[in-house]
């Protein structure tokens, strides 16, 4: 019988610190949707595993990411939301001005939206200072399917194209980049991020945990969810074609899908922090952020066609309400796993044959932090 990672890898802060340094700081992590920075000059300040990152869209409509720190004396260029809204902080001039310049509030050094220094008051070449030699510290930034991914160590980042190639091919007929967020739910889950990934990657739990879901997709509970073909997709029950309480909806299926894709459900996990669950009319996206060894924030976005969103009677509730039920069932059972693993007798779990997809996370994590734990 195959074994899980040691229970300590889900419970100990030292393991989480290794993951933060060697997974979340070195791999491509999803941080947003492109529509959240829709026009030139739009920007977001992100906390990415303890690093303040400035994400901007430049005048050529390209996205860039930089460390949110001035090259002069290290001041934060743009305030984080907590600072911006605090009653005991004086307002400072700085940040993205008129969508064209990032100006440091300390000494007014100004950078364009490509990160190039453009102005440094009273600094001259006679002082040995060359404006053109100074740029903001870059962060890797790539997009796929309307998703924005960043890498904190861009010079040594693994190939983004290799990471995304399987998903890009599998979902090439889904209009991912054209979809828009119709609703979002944020969840705070008291469980290690790996517990959530393992739960998403198997359907052995679907029968006992998700009775409503199994009414729409009965094969989820057949043979303990064994032999599900996620590449082809999972068939709905007769007369159903989407993830809602009834298995039906007034929304049309995405144009361009094959007949099989219309009647099957697909899913994928893009390590380390994106879950995709694709129906023919909407897509549920889960973007994870590991906050600590036992707490994970999940932004669940529901993506729809603008064709549907622009209708006066657009209502995503049939999908959102159904997913909210399924999600809470998942998060509750994952929290029980996190709690139960703390028992002194539980050193390691076991995988059933139906959970072979979970082998992925053992390899993924061990390949990245295993060598730092060898005696």
DOZA-464208 format. One record per atom (N, C-alpha, C, O, CB): x, z negated, y. Coordinates in steps of 0.02 Angstrom, whole numbers, plus 50000, padded with zeros to 5 digits. Glycine has a CB too. Example, Ala and Ser with C-alpha at 12.3 -4.5 7.8 and 13.67 -1.06 7.14 Angstrom:
2
506604961049716/506154961049775/506604961049835/507124957749834/505654954849776/506424964649888/506844964349947/506454960650002/506704959850057/507044971449970/
This chain:
375
500435000049940/500005000050000/500445000050062/500904995950068/499524993850001/500305004650109/500695005050170/500564998950215/500014996250215/500525011550209/501074996850251/501014991150296/501034993250369/501324998350387/501564986050282/500724989250411/500724990350483/501394988250512/501834985750477/500144986550518/501474989250577/502024986050612/501964978450605/501414975950595/502034988250687/502514974850610/502464967450607/501994964750660/501964967450715/503164964350615/501634959550644/501164956650692/501504954550756/501204954850810/500814950550661/502134952550752/502494950450812/502554956050863/502634954750922/503194947950793/502524962350840/502584967950885/501964968850929/501974972550978/502714974350846/501434965450912/500814965550951/500734959150992/500284958751034/500214966450905/501174954350981/501064947651009/501624945151055/501504940951097/500984942850955/502224947751047/502804944951082/502954948851146/502984954951146/503404944851036/503064945151199/503214948151264/503854952151262/503914957251296/503264942751317/504344950051222/504984953651218/504884960751191/505224965351212/505474949851174/504414961551145/504264968251119/503934972451173/504094978351182/503804967851057/503474969351210/503144973051264/503634975251317/503574980751344/502604968651296/504134971151332/504644973051381/505044979051357/505214983451396/505114967151395/505194979251292/505544985051264/505104991351269/505354996751284/505744983751191/504474990551256/504014996251261/503954998651332/503935004751345/503314994451234/503924994051379/503874996051449/504495000051471/504445004951508/503794989851494/505074997951447/505705001251467/505815007851430/506045012751459/506284996651456/505665008051365/505865013651324/505285018251304/505395023551274/506205011251263/504675016351319/504095020751308/503775022551374/503775028351394/503585017351261/503495017551408/503095019051468/503525021351528/503265024651573/502705013051488/504165019651528/504595021951583/504965028351567/505255031451611/505095016551599/504955030451503/505345036351484/504935042051456/505165047751451/505865034351434/504315040651437/503875045851411/503415048251467/503365045151520/503465043151350/503075053851454/502585056451502/501945052351495/501645052251441/502445063951490/501725049151549/501115045251548/500605048351596/500785050651650/501255037751567/499985048351575/499445050951617/499245045751668/499165039851652/498825053051573/499165047851731/499015043151785/498385044951825/498115040651860/499595042751832/498145051151820/497575053051862/497315059951841/497615063251798/497775053151937/496765061951872/496515068751868/496695072451932/496735069351985/495755068951856/496815078951928/497005082851986/496485082452042/496665082552101/497125090051967/495855082052024/495325081952074/495365075852119/495075075752173/494645082252041/495735070652097/495805064652137/496285065852196/496305061752242/496065058952094/496645071252194/497055073552250/496885080952260/497285085352243/497835072452237/496315082152289/496025088952287/496325093652339/496385099652326/495295088452298/496535091052398/496755095452451/497445093352476/497665087752464/496255095452510/497785098052510/498445096752537/498445090452580/498005089652622/498705102752577/498925086252570/498975080052608/498675074052573/498815068352592/498645080852673/498275075152521/498005069552483/498565065752448/499055068752426/497475071952432/498485059252444/499005055352410/498695049152378/498155046852397/499555053352459/499045046452329/498865040252296/499505036052287/500035038752274/498515041552227/499435029552295/499985024952280/499805021552214/499295018252208/500095019652337/500235022452165/500105020052097/500595014552078/501185014852095/500135025752048/500355009652042/500785004852009/500885007251938/500425006851897/500484997452012/501485009651923/501635012251856/502135007651823/502735008351830/501915019551861/501865002951786/502274998151749/502794994751793/503384994351777/502625001551692/502544992351851/502964988451896/503314992551949/503624989651994/503464984851858/503264999151946/503575003451996/503025006352041/502515008752017/503975009151963/503135006052107/502665008952154/502835016352162/503385018152183/502695005252223/502355020552145/502455027852144/501975031152193/501385029552195/502355030652072/502245035752232/501865039552281/501735046452252/502195050352240/502225039852349/501095047952242/500885054452217/500565058352274/500105055952306/500385053652157/500815064452287/500575068352344/500455075552325/500765078152278/501085067952403/500005078752361/499905085952355/500155089152419/499925087452474/499145087752342/500635093852413/500965096652472/500565102452502/500015104052479/501665098952455/500845105452553/500485110752589/500415117152548/500005121452564/500845112352654/500815117852496/500755123552450/500315121952391/500285125752342/501435125952426/499965116252394/499495114052343/499845111852279/499525111552226/499015119652327/500485110152284/500865107752226/500885100152227/500905097052280/501585110552225/500865097152168/500905089952162/501625087652154/502005090752117/500475087452104/501795082252188/502455079152181/502365071652174/501865068852197/502915080852241/502855068452142/502845061152137/503535058552156/504055061352138/502655058952064/503525053052193/504145049852216/504085042352209/503535039552210/504305051952290/504655039152203/504665031852211/504465030252282/504715033452329/505355028852192/504045025452291/503765023652356/504255019252394/504115013452409/503085020052349/504845022152410/505365018252442/505775022752488/505995028152468/505825014852389/505875020552549/506275024352597/507015024152578/507265019052555/506165021652669/507355029752588/508065030152571/508505026252620/509095025152606/508285037352569/508225024152676/508625020752727/508755013452708/509315011652690/508275021052795/508235009252711/508315002152697/507864999752640/507834993752627/508184998152759/507515004352608/507125002552550/506425000052564/506104997252519/507484997352513/506175001052624/505484998952639/504985003252600/505115009052587/505344999352714/504425000252582/503885004152552/503605008952604/503465006952660/503314999552525/503545015152585/503305020252633/502565019652645/502335019652703/503475027152607/502175019052592/501455018552597/501215011952567/501475009852516/501115024552562/500745008752598/500505002252573/500095003052510/499745007952501/500104998652626/500144998052467/499684997852411/499024995152436/498984992252489/499964993452352/498494996252397/497824994552420/497754987152438/497424985452486/497314996352366/498084982752399/498024975652413/498314973952481/498034969852517/498374971652358/498884977052499/499184975852564/498754978752620/498664975652672/499894978752567/498484984652607/498104988152658/497464984352677/497244984452734/497914995152633/497184980852627/496544977352638/496624969952652/496124966452662/496104978352579/497244967452653/497344960352662/497214958252734/497414961752781/498054958352640/496884952552743/496724950152810/497314946952846/497314946252907/496154945152807/497834945152809/498394941752840/499004946252848/499564943852854/498584935652800/498894952852849/499434957652859/499294961652923/498734964052933/499514962352797/499794962452964/499714966553023/499744973953003/500144975752960/500264964953075/499324978153033/499354985253017/500004988353039/500254986853093/498764988953049/500284992752998/500904996353015/500775003753015/500355006352978/501464994552964/501135007153058/501095014353057/501545016953002/502125014852995/501295017453127/501285021452964/501685024152908/501225027452858/500615027352865/502095018552875/501535030252807/501145033652756/501075040952772/501435043552814/500465030452749/500615044352739/500515051452749/500135052452814/499565050352820/500135054652688/500455055852861/500165056852928/499925064052934/500325068652927/500675055052984/499285064952948/498995071652958/499135076252899/499135082352906/499275074753022/499235073252841/499335077352782/499985081252782/500055085852741/498775082052774/500455079752826/501065083852831/501715079852827/502225082652809/501055087552895/501695073452842/502315069652846/502215062652818/501705059452828/502545069252919/502725060352781/502745053352758/503225049752804/503825051152804/502965052852681/502975045152843/503375041652893/503475034352874/502985030752864/503065042252963/504095032352870/504235025352854/504035020852913/504205022452970/504985024452837/503675015452900/503455011152955/504015006852985/503915003753037/502905006652931/504605006752953/505145002452977/505545005653033/505575002853088/505615000752919/505855011453021/506265014753071/506055021953085/506415025853116/506995014553050/505445023753060/505145030353074/505525036153044/505475041753069/505095031253149/505895035052991/506155040752955/505565044552926/505095041652899/506655038552898/505585051252932/505015055352911/505215060352858/505725063752864/504715058852971/504805060852806/504925065352750/504335070252744/503765068352756/505025061352683/504485076452725/503935081052713/503645079652644/503895075352608/504175088552718/503125083252625/502775081752563/503135084452502/502885083952446/502085084452566/503725087452512/504175089152457/504715083852448/505155084452406/504495095952469/504685078452489/505165073052484/505795073952524/506255069752520/505335072052414/505835079352563/506445080652603/506415076952669/505915077252705/506525088252614/506955073452686/506985070152751/506985075352806/507355080352803/507625065652755/506575074252857/506515078952912/506715075852979/506915079353025/505815081652916/506645069452983/506825066153047/507085059153033/506835055452990/506205065853094/507595057353071/507885050653069/508095049053141/508655050753161/508505050153018/507655045853179/507785044853251/508475041953265/508695037053235/507255040253279/508805045153313/509455042953339/510035043753291/510595041653305/509405035753360/509905046653232/510435048053184/510675055253196/510265059753200/510195046953110/511335056253200/511605062853216/512165064653167/512435060453131/511875062953288/512315071253167/512865073553124/513525070953147/513995070153107/512885081153122/513585069353212/514205066553238/514345059753206/514915057553204/514175065953314/513835056553183/513915050053148/514085051053074/514175046253037/513265045853154/514125057453053/514235058852983/513605058952942/513615058352881/514715053852954/513025059852977/512385059652944/512075066652941/512035069952993/511905054752980/511875068752883/511565075452875/510865074552846/510785072552788/512005079952828/510365076152887/509665075352866/509525079052801/509165076552758/509205077752921/509795085052795/509635089252738/509895086552672/509695088852619/509895096152748/510335081652675/510615078752613/510195073152584/510345070552531/511315076352626/509665071152619/509275065352599/508585067452574/508215070852609/509205060452658/508425065352514/507755066552486/507505059952455/507895055652436/507775072252433/506845059452450/506555053752415/506745054052341/506885059352313/505795053752423/506755048152309/506895047852238/506325051052199/505745048952205/507005040452215/506485056152160/505975060052125/505725056552062/506095052852029/506235066952109/505105057952046/504795055951983/504535062451952/504245066651986/504205050751994/504635063251886/504385069151852/503625069551860/503275064551854/504575069051779/503375075551872/502655076551882/502445083251851/502695088451871/502475076251958/501985082951804/501735088951770/500975088451764/500685083051767/502065089851700/500655094151755/499935094251746/499755098451685/500095103351668/499575096851809/499205096551654/498905100451601/498175098551597/497995092751598/499275099151532/497745103651593/497025102451583/496705098351638/496205095151627/496925099051519/497005098451699/496735094551753/496995087351755/496815083551799/495995094351749/497425085551706/497715078951703/498405078951736/498785083751731/497765076451630/498575073451769/499235072651800/499635067751759/499415062151745/499175070151874/500225069951738/500695065751700/501325064751742/501545069251777/500865069051632/501605058751738/502245057451772/502735054451723/502555051751671/502145052851832/503375055151742/503925052151703/504405048851751/504675052051796/504295057551659/504505042351742/504925038551789/505655040351785/506035039051831/504835031151776/505865043351730/506565045251721/506595052851713/506755055451659/506885041751658/506445056351767/506335063651761/506945067451738/506875072651705/506105066351828/507545064951753/508155068651735/508275068551660/508615073051634/508755065751771/508015063651625/508115063151553/507445063651516/507405061751457/508465056651536/506925066051548/506265066251518/506235071151460/506555076451462/505745068151571/505875069351407/505775074151352/505355080051377/505035079751429/505425070851292/505365085451339/504995091451358/504245090151362/503935088051314/505125097151308/503965091251421/503245090451429/502875095751389/502365094351358/503045090951504/503135101751389/502805107251354/502765105851279/502255107351248/503185113851367/503295103151251/503285101451180/502775095951166/502445095951114/503975099351155/502725091151211/502265085651201/501545088051200/501135085451162/502365080451256/501385092951242/500695094751252/500475100851212/499885102651211/500575096051325/500945104151179/500805110651149/500245110451097/499835114951094/501425113351118/500235105251054/499715104851002/499025104151033/498555107651012/499855098950954/498955099751081/498305098751113/498095105051151/497515107051150/498325092751160/498575108151186/498415114151225/498145119651181/497695123251200/499035116551262/498435120451121/498205125651075/497535123651045/497085127851039/498725126851020/497455117451025/496845115250992/496235115651037/495685116951014/496935108250966/496345114351102/495785113951149/495785119751200/495525118951255/495795107351186/496075125351181/496165130851229/495505133851253/495495136851306/496585136151198/494965133051215/494325135951236/493905130951276/493375132851302/493945138351175/494125124851281/493765119951322/494015120551394/494625120751405/493875112651295/493575120651443/493785121751513/494025115251546/493775113351599/493195124651554/494515112051516/494725105451538/494915105151611/494705100551647/495315103151497/495305109951634/495545109751704/494995111051754/495065109351813/496105114751713/494435114051732/493895115651778/493365110151781/492925110251825/493565122151757/493395105351736/492895100051734/493025094951789/493575094451815/492885096651666/492495091151806/492545086051858/492275079451832/491865079251786/492175088351922/492485074151862/492265067451843/491545066351866/491395066651926/492735061951872/491105065151818/490405063851835/490245056451836/489755054451866/489965067251786/490665052451804/490585045151803/491225042051776/491595045351739/489965043051760/491345035851794/491935032251770/491745024951757/491375021951795/492515032551822/491995022351702/491935015151687/492635012451675/493015015251636/491465013951624/492795006951708/493435003651695/493324997551651/492874993551663/493775001451762/493734997051600/493694991451553/494344987451554/494884990251560/493544994051481/494284980851549/494844976451539/494784973651468/494314969951454/494874970751593/495254975351426/495204973551355/495774968751338/496354970151353/495234979851310/495604963251307/496104958251288/496404959951220/496304956451170/495794951151287/496784965451219/497104967751158/497714971951176/497744975051229/496614971851115/498194971951132/498794975951139/498624983351136/498174985451099/499314974251084/498984987251176/498824994451180/498874997851112/498515002651099/499304997851229/499314995551068/499394998751003/498794997450958/498615001750917/500034996250968/498474991650966/497864990250928/497324995350947/496954997650903/497614983050942/497274996951011/496785001851034/496935008851007/496485012450986/496755001951110/497575010651007/497765017150980/497605017650905/497345022650882/498515018550992/497765012450869/497635012450797/496885012950783/496675016550737/497925006250764/496495009450821/495775009650812/495505016650826/495055019050791/495435004550858/495775019850878/495525026550896/495705031750843/495345036650833/495815028750964/496255030550809/496525035550763/496225035150693/496455038850649/497255034750758/495735030950681/495435030750614/494675029650620/494435027050670/495755025250571/494325031550567/493605030550567/493385026350507/492795026250489/493245037250565/493855022950476/493695018250423/493225012750450/492815010050414/494335015050394/493305011250515/492895005950546/492215008450569/491785004450587/493265002950604/492105015050569/491505017750602/490865015350570/490375013850605/491535025250601/490845015050504/490235012850470/490015005850491/489445005050514/490335013050395/490435000850484/490234994050503/490194992750578/489794988550599/490694989150473/490594996250618/490624994750690/490164999150732/489904996850783/491344995550714/490055005350711/489685010250752/489075013150716/489075019150702/490155015850774/488575009150701/487985012050666/487635017450706/487405022350678/487495006550650/487585016750773/487255021750814/487645028250815/487345033650812/487175019150886/488305027750818/488725033750817/488645037350750/488625043550748/489455031950829/488615033650695/488565036650629/487885039950617/487825044050572/488685031450576/487395038250657/486755041850653/486825048950681/486475053550659/486215038050692/487285049850728/487415056450756/487905060350713/487835066350704/487675055850828/488405056850687/488925059950646/488975056050580/489405051750573/489625059950684/488535057550533/488515053650470/489165053750431/489315048950395/487965056150427/489555059150436/490175059450396/490685054250417/491155052850381/490485066350401/490585051250477/491045046050499/491055040150450/491555036650445/490865043650569/490495039050416/490465033250371/490505035250297/490515030850254/489825029350384/490515041650283/490555043750214/491255042850187/491735044950219/490335051150207/491325039850130/491975038550098/492445034850145/493045035850145/492295045150077/492145030350186/492565026450232/492895030750285/493415028850312/493085022850194/492585036450301/492885040850352/493495044650327/493895047150367/493085036750412/493555045250261/494135048750233/494055056350240/493505058950243/494235046850159/494615059750241/494655067050239/494285070450296/494005075850288/494375069550174/494285067350355/494005070550414/494505075650442/495095074050449/493815065250468/494265081550456/494695086950480/494625087250556/494195090850582/494505093850447/495045083550593/494985083250665/495195089750699/494965091250754/495405077450693/495625093550666/495835099950696/495235104850698/495125108250747/496415103150656/494855105050644/494255109250642/493695106150681/493285109650711/494035110450569/493665099450681/493125095850714/492665092650662/492665094650604/492725100550759/492285087750684/491845084050639/491125086150651/490895086050708/491935076250650/490765088050599/490075090650609/489585085150627/489625079550601/489835094250546/489125086750672/488575082250687/488035082950633/488055087450592/488285083850758/487555078350634/486985079150589/486585085250612/486665087650668/486545072750588/486165087750569/485755093550585/485325092150647/485005086950651/485315095650525/485335096750694/484935096050755/485285092350810/485005091650865/484305092550739/485895089950799/486285086450850/486905090550868/487185094050825/486485079350826/487125090050931/487715093750951/488135090151004/488605092951032/487515100650977/487955083951019/488335080351070/488285072851058/487885070551018/488095082151141/488705069051095/488705061751088/488225058651140/488435056651194/489425058951097/487605058351121/487085054651158/486665051051106/486765052051046/486645059551204/486195046951128/485785043151081/485385047851036/485285046350977/485305038651119/485155053351063/484765058151024/485185063550991/484955067150947/484245061451067/485805064051013/486235069450988/486105076051023/486385081151004/486145070450914/485675075951075/485505081951112/485565080551187/485665074751207/484785084451095/485515085651228/485555084951301/485265091051334/485215096351303/486285083751323/485085090451398/484855096251437/485445100451461/485345106251480/484435093951497/486045097651460/486625101451485/486805107051436/486725106351375/487235096751496/487055112551463/487255118051421/487935116451389/488305112251413/487285124551461/488085119951334/488745119551305/489245123351349/489055128151383/488745122251233/489865121351347/490375124851386/490405132151365/490455133651305/491065121451376/490375136751413/490445143851395/491135145051364/491635142251386/490345148251458/491145149351313/491775151151283/491945147351220/492425149151185/492315150251331/491575142151204/491705138451142/491485142651082/491025146751087/491335131651142/491825141651026/491605144850964/490985141250938/490815135850960/492185144650911/490645144450891/490045141350862/490225134750829/489845129950833/489715146150811/490795134550797/491015128350765/491135122850816/490955117050805/491655129550724/491435124650873/491585119650924/490945117050956/490915111250978/492035122550977/490425121150960/489795118850988/489475113550944/489155108850968/489315124850997/489565114250879/489215109850831/489675104650800/489455100850756/488905114050776/490295104250821/490765099350795/491055095250852/491105097550909/491325102850755/491255089250835/491575084850884/492325084650871/492545084250814/491275077650881/492715084950925/493445084750918/493735078850956/493425076251003/493755091350944/494315076650934/494645071150968/495395071650961/495645075050916/494395064450941/495745068251005/496485068351002/496755062251038/496425059551083/496765074951034/497345060151019/497705054851054/498375057851076/498775059951035/497815048551009/498485057951141/499115060351168/499525054251187/499405051051238/499005065151231/500005052651145/500405046651156/500805047151220/501065052551237/500875045251098/500855041551258/500645034951236/499975032551263/499755027151244/501155030051255/499625036351306/499075032951341/498455037151355/498085035451402/499315030351404/498315042451318/497715046451331/497325047551266/497605049951217/497905053251362/496695045851267/496235047551213/495765052951239/495505052351295/495835041251188/495665058251201/495185063451218/494645063751164/494785063851105/495535070351225/494015063951186/493455064651140/493005070151168/492695069351220/493065057851132/492975075851132/492685081851159/492025083651126/492005085051066/493165087551152/491495083651165/490855086351144/490775093251176/491195095451216/490265081651165/490235096751158/490155103551183/489945103851256/490005109151288/489655107251141/489685098351284/489445098351352/489795093451398/489725093851459/488705096851353/490185088851370/490545083851410/491155081551371/491195082351310/490085077851429/491615078651407/492225075851376/492325068751401/492305067551461/492855080251391/492415064151355/492585057251372/493345056551368/493645058151317/492225052151325/493635054151422/494365053351427/494525045951438/494225042751482/494655057751484/494985043451399/495195036451405/495925036351426/496355038551388/495075032551339/496055033751486/496745033151510/496935025751508/496645021651544/496825036051583/497415024051466/497605017151454/498185015151499/498625019151514/497785016151381/498175008851521/498755005851552/498864998951521/498454994451528/498665005351630/499434998251487/499604991951456/499814987051511/500354987751540/500164992851403/499404982051524/499544977251578/500014971751554/500434969351592/498894974251603/499944969751492/500364964551463/500334965351388/500024970051362/500134957451485/500654960851352/500674961451280/499974960951249/499864963451194/501124956051250/499504957651283/498844956651255/498274958651302/497714956251295/498754949451235/498414963151349/497894965451394/498014972651414/498564974551432/497864960951458/497484976651409/497524983851424/496934985751468/496364984151454/497524988051359/497084989351522/496564992251565/496424999351540/496885003151525/496784992351640/495795001151537/495595007851515/495115010851567/494595008051581/495255007651445/495315016551595/494855020351637/494545025751594/494885030351570/495235023451699/493895025151585/493525030151545/493175034851593/492685032951626/493015026651497/493415041051596/493115046251639/492675050751596/492845052551540/493665050451674/492105052551623/491645057251590/491665063751629/491475064051687/490925054351586/491895069051597/492015075451629/491455080351613/491235080951555/492685078351609/491215083751665/490675088551658/490835094951698/491275094851741/490005085551682/490475100251683/490535106351722/490265105251793/489775101551802/490165112251688/490575108351842/490285108151910/489605111651910/489175109951950/490755111551960/489505116451865/488855119751856/488305114651846/487755115451872/488875124751797/488455109351808/487965104151795/487965098851850/487435096651872/488105100851727/488555096851873/488605091551923/488245093651988/487955089452021/489335089951938/488275099952005/487975102352067/487215102952065/486905104252116/488275109052085/486935102152007/486195102352003/485895096252035/486155090752027/485965102951929/485345096952072/485035091252105/484825085652057/484815079852076/484425093452144/484665087451995/484425082451948/484975080451897/484815077751844/483825085151910/485605081751914/486145079951868/486135072451854/486115068351900/486825081951896/486145070751791/486145063651771/486565062951707/486365065351654/485415061151759/487145059851713/487585059151655/487415053351610/487775051951562/488295058551678/486865049851624/486735043451591/486655044051516/486835039451479/486105040351620/486395049751491/486305050151418/486975049651382/487025046451330/485955056751400/487495052851409/488155052351379/488495045751397/488785042551353/488595058151402/488465043751460/488805037751482/488545031551447/488935027351424/488735036951558/487895030851442/487605025051410/487785024651336/487915019251310/486845025051419/487775030351303/487955030451232/488675028451222/488835024351179/487825037351202/489115031451263/489825029751257/489965022551276/490395019251245/490245034351302/489605019951325/489715012951345/489555008251287/489895003151279/489285011251406/489055009851248/488895005951189/489465006451138/489705001351113/488235008351157/489665012551122/490195013551073/490845010351096/491205007251057/490295021151060/491005011151160/491625008251187/491635000751179/492134997851157/491705010251260/491084997451198/491074990151194/491134987751122/491424982451109/490424987451225/490854991551076/490944989951005/491684990250986/491934985950951/490534994650960/492024995551009/492734996350995/493144990751026/493564987650993/492995003051020/493024989451090/493444984451124/493334977551093/493814973651088/493274984251200/492724975951073/492594969351043/492964968550977/493254963250965/491844968451032/492964973750935/493304973050871/494064972950881/494414969550844/493104978750824/494314976550931/495034976450945/495244969550970/495794967150953/495214981850997/494824966351010/494984959651033/494994954650975/495384949950975/494474957451086/494564955750925/494574951550866/495224952450827/495504947650800/493974952950821/495464958650824/496104959950791/496664956250827/497074952950795/496244967550788/496674956850893/497194953650932/497174946050921/497694942850915/497124955251006/496584943250920/496504936050910/496714934050839/497074929150830/495784933950923/496494937950790/496624936150721/497364936550703/497604932550662/496234940450676/497724941350732/498434942150715/498854936150735/499424935450713/498694948350749/498584931850778/498964926050800/499004920550747/499374915750755/498664923350862/498614921250693/498644916350639/499354915950610/499674921150599/498144918050583/499594910050599/500294909250577/500424912550510/500994914350495/500464901850572/499904913450469/500004916450403/500024924050404/500234927150356/499454914250356/499804927050460/499744934450462/500384937350491/500484937450552/499124936550505/500814939750448/501454942650469/501424950150476/501804953150515/501994940750420/500974953350439/500934960650439/500274962750407/500044959450360/501534963750402/499974968050432/499364970550402/499494976150353/500064977950340/498894972950455/498954978750324/498994984250276/498574990050299/498074989250335/498764981850206/498774996050279/498385002050292/498035004150227/498345004250174/498825007750319/497405005750232/497055008750176/497225016250176/497465018850226/496285007550180/497095019750120/497215027050119/496825030750172/497035036150193/497045029850051/496255027950195/495845031350245/496145030950315/495905034150361/495155028450246/496675026950323/496965025750389/497635029250399/498045027050438/497035018350401/497755034750362/498425037750363/498615040450431/499215041250445/498465043150312/498135041950475/498315044150542/498695038750580/499085040250625/497685046250581/498575032550562/498915027050596/499665027050585/500035023850622/498625020550574/499885030650534/500605031050523/500965033750584/501545032350595/500765035350461/500605037750623/500905040650684/501185035250730/501745035950754/500385044750721/500815029950741/501035025050791/501635021250767/502055019150808/500475020350808/501705020150702/502305016750677/502925020950691/503425018450715/502245015350601/502875027350676/503455031650689/503585032150764/504155031750786/503335038650659/503045033050803/503125033950875/503475027950906/503945028750944/502445035050908/503245021950890/503525015950920/504215014450892/504675012950930/503055009950908/504295014850826/504945013250796/505495018050820/506065015950831/504895013550720/505325024350828/505825029250852/506085027450921/506645029350939/505525036250852/505685023850960/505865022551030/506145015651043/506545014651089/505265023651074/505935010751003/506205003951016/506525000850955/506824995450959/505654999451040/506475004150897/506725001150835/507464999450838/507674994150814/506605005850778/507865003850867/508585002650868/508784996650909/509324993950900/508935008650893/508344994550955/508494988850998/508324982250964/508434976850991/508134989351064/508034982750904/507834976750867/508244975950802/508134971150765/507094976950851/508694980550789/509094980150729/509604974450735/509884973350789/509444986850714/509714971050681/510204965550680/510914968350686/511394964450687/510124961250616/
